[in-house]
Amino acid sequence: MEETSREAVATAVQRVAGMLQRSDQLDKVEQYRRREARKKASVEARLKAAIQSQLDGVRTGLTQLHSALLDVKDIQSSLTDVSQDWRQSISTIENLKDVKDAVVQHSQLASAVENLKNIFSVPEIVGHTQQLIEQADLLQAHRKLMELESSRDDLMYEQYRMDSKNTSDMHLISIYFEDVQGLSDELAKQLWMVLQRAMVTVRRDPTMLVSVVRIIEREEKIDRRMVDRKKQTGFIPPGRPKRWKDRMFEVLEGTVSTRIEGSQAVTREADKMWLVRLLELTRKYVLDDLIVVKNLMVQCFPPHYDTYNRFFSLYHNAVSSRVKELVFEDLEANEIVSLLTWVLNTYKSVEMMGHPELALESSEQLGSLLPQDVVDDLLSKYVQTFTSNITGWLRKALETDKKDWQKDTEPEADQDGYYQTTLPAIVFQMFEQNLQVAAQIDGDFKEQVLKLCLKQMNSFLVRYREEAVLYKEEHLRDRQLPQCYVQYMIAIINNCQTFKESINSLKRKYSQVCQATDSDAAIERTLNEVAKEGCQFLLDEVFLDLEHHLSELLTRKWLTGSHAVDTICVTVEDYFNDFNKVKKPFNQEMTGEALRRVVVDYIKAVMQKRITFKNADERREGADRMIKEAQQFNFLFTKLAAGSDTERLCGAIVAIAEVFKLTDPTLLFLEVTTLVSKYPDIREDHIQALLTVRGDASREMRGMIIGTLSENKVSYGGVSQPIFRDITVPTITMTTMTSMATAKLLK
């Protein structure tokens, strides 16, 4: 207490010190004193009120405790009296056992009397109920059935209560009411029949469906009541629980399955489009039925049945089961595609489960009709079948095209007048059809099929190239056959360009991959090779006709007046009138190659030293003829649009002619040097041959020219197409030298 007083004094001192820290605060001492006095009075008043309240509460509590004590004493006295009375009445209760048995018997007899009318009228009620069932008055029939079952169940229950081990009486009741179970089964059959035809019934007579649902709901309530009573008493009537609600859903599930399975109207033997028809019928049935369920049937069932979603699941499961059965059929490639397209796209589209009249969110919640591994197996099977089929299709297409090559009539021309065959159109029509089908399934699968098509295309082009070579070899055995060899070889070349354009079109349309693949490069390379070889075959045909005339060049006959070059030009121009049917860029390449071969063969004639000029007049005459003929070639191939290399190629003949035309042998080195600078691929043996044909160059001069050129050899950069590189100079054998010496001696 003293410590508390000290703490209070210390606190007060501290508080006063805080209020009187400045001299001007001394004037407010009286004000501070009054304020503290008011606070003290307020605190004392609150303390007094709190203490008074506590005292009142204690007083009230003591009063209540006193009252409770009095009540406890009264209760104790009453319990003592009750205990005494109970001990005195034990013997009386034992004497009332007979009365208890009489009460139970009276209860049973009362129940029997109550059901007596029904008991005696059971046969009549059974007959009436049977008539009601036959008349399809199901609600009334069920009401009568419930009365019969109630009478039977009450009697059995009372018997069970009286003597649960007396099976003979139970059996007697069962026999008497045995027709009741038959009525129940008959009524159930009628209910299931209505449910099996629910889609038709709900349109024609929805009240019938409602009656069936009401009956099933009544039976469900009775089942629950009987099960609850069994838990309490151990007794349950025969045939309970009926579980008609579960049976109803089983019947509906079977109805849906039968509806789906019954959609197959035809078989593969009767109609190749059987699967398409089956899937379309399934789509139509499912969509129509679900619309009926949503708009009509939902109103016939209680809300807690969740009827619409339940039917949605039933149809989904039924369709899934049917599709899985179809998977195990020996499906062809087009049937696999039809099935996968329907499963992956059509099923959840607006044409079916995603239809606006249906709940879209429900279709999104549905799982896949087929597991992914089954889908992958089907795709793999399709790829294998497609690979086999497309190989056969391409082989047949090529065989058909080969037969056309033997025709006596020219191939068809396109709108621009270029020869072509139907092969590219047939091939890419096949590719287009299969890619369109693949695109319906999946984007990745479309890419896979496109790669497969391009891979098969590459193999096909290799065979196409081989057949073109065989076609040319067959023609060379008899150049009169086939009659339209040139025209069909042109068509083969043009097909290569068509193939390129078609491939690019397919890639743009069906591929999202922009980068070129190895397969693309291989196809491009093979097509270029086929076209290039075709052009070479056509040029070979031309030069076979020119062979005799080319052999006359740079001979004595040529020098004295030959029309070989005129014939060559006419023949080339005639052939190239047909070659105008070759598409670009192959026609330009072929024209340039023709010019190069003409010039090379002309220069070969020089290098073969078929003639040696005897004097300056012959050299001048021969040089003038060469220049004139070079101009003829230049005019012809410029007209044929051989390209910018025409001047350079024809200029090689003119440059050689200038070497021959030179009259001053001392300037021969300069002329040869000019020739070498223009055509750096020329070799020493070529210079030797030119000097030999010229006829007036001594051995020392030839050695000097060759030696000097060797020392100052011009390097070949390879910018322009070489001319002399592929020209060989025939070597002079001892026999040739002897014959030449003998000829000179004879002269």
Secondary structure, 3 states (H helix, E strand, C coil): CHHHHHHHHHHHHHHHHHHCCCHHHHHHHHHHHHHHHHHHHHHHHHHHHHHHHHHHHHHHHHHHHHHHHHHHHHHHHHHHHHHHHHHHHHHHHHHCHHHHHHHHHHHHHHHHHHCHHHHHCHHHHHHHHHHHHHCCCHHHHHHHHHHHHHHHHHHHHHHHHHCCCCHHHHHHHHHHCHHHHHHHHHHHHHHHHHHHCHHHHHHHCHHHHHHHHHHHHHHHHHHHHHHHHHHHHCCCCCCCCCCHHHHHHHHHHHHHHHHHHCCCCCCCCCCCCHHHHHHHHHHHHHHHHHHHHHHCHHHHCCHHHCHHHHHHHHHHHHHHHHHHHHHCCCCCHHHHHHHHHHHHHHCCCCCCCCCCCCCHHHHHHCCCCCCHHHHHHHHHHHHHHHHHHHHHHHHHHHHHHHHHHCCCCCCCECCCCCECCCHHHHHHHHHHHHHHHHHHHCHHHHHHHHHHHHHHHHHHHHHHHHHHHHHHHHHHHCCCCCCCHHHHHHHHHHHHHHHHHHHHHHHHHHCCCCCCCHHHHHHHHHHHHHHHHHHHHHHHHHHHHHHHHHCCCCCHHHHHHCCHHHHHHHHHHHHHHHHCCCCCCHHHHHHHHHHHHHHHHHHHHHHCCCCCCCCHHHHHHHHHHHHHHHHHHHHHHHHCCCCCCHHHHHHHHHHHHHHHHCCCHHHHHHHHHHHHHHCCCCCHHHHHHHHHHHCCCCHHHHHHHHHHHHHCCCCCCCCCCCCCCCCCCCCCCHHHHHHHHHHHHHC
